[in-house]
């Protein structure tokens, strides 16, 4: 008899937990790619990209992403290929709100 009460209470608790869950709206995770700006780097990364905060290595050796933070806290990623000694023509921009 005691186990049936525990089972009934467990089922009731699970039902309440499921009923209280709510789906995350699409506005929380907007669809689409992050903004990528086409940039013609002149053998230098512009100072307006802010401070360098991190460097990550691509799965292919010799390719890196330099991560910068602008004064408005926007994050910018710039690809660098060390084997070809070149900077990517695109910069990934991640806005902060």
C-alpha positions, 0 to 999 in steps of 0.5 A, a space after each residue: 500500500 505504501 509503495 502505491 502512494 509513493 508511485 502515485 505521488 511520483 507520477 503527480 510530481 512528474 505531471 506537475 513538472 511537465 505541465 510547468 515547462 514552457 517552450 523556449 520561443 524562437 525570439 530567444 534564439 534568432 535564426 540565421 547566420 551571424 553578421 559577417 562583414 566583408 573587409 579588405 585588410 591592408 596587412 593589418 587588423 583595424 584598431 577599431 576592433 578593440 582589444 585582442 581577448 583570445 586566439 583559437 586554433 582551427 582544426 587545420 594546423 596553421 589557421 587561427 581565429 583572433 577574437 577582439 572585443 570592441 569598446 561597445 562589447 561587440 565581439 569580432 572574429 578575424 581569421 588568420 592563416 599562418 602558413 599562407 601569411 594572410 588575413 581573411 577577407 571576412 570578419 565575424 561580428 557577434 553583437 552584445 545586448 
